[in-house]
Amino acid sequence: METRFTDVYKHLKNKGFEVYFVGQHLGDALTDYVVIRDGGSSQKSTLSTQISYIELLCYVPENSFSRLEPLVINVKEAMKELFPMLKNTQYEQPAFSDDSNKSFMKTLQFQYNKQILETI
């Protein structure tokens, strides 16, 4: 089943980014890459729709901090092509050092509307 996560994965992969889902990338950051993560959801004013979030975690090796902002800019530019399916919330977490994989990382957030399926 196609999901917004697979749509984002395929789109970024086609744009030349190294892309993973959470838990797929193992080891130290040796190259620039993007991880796709579920950012949760919130109820919209109507009962049948939720606002759901996708977070894109942008990583660069710890000795390449100067490449982080260009990576973030390129990811945001690529994601513009998925509008209006996905909308940039303009929320970005500050860059931080991730000792677990020897990298610097910054998170971008995008939102989309998702119909709530009724359960019986």
Summary of the structure (lengths in Angstrom):
residues: 120
radius of gyration: 15.2
end to end distance: 21.8
largest distance: 53.3
contacts: 320
relative contact order: 0.23
helix: 22%
strand: 41%
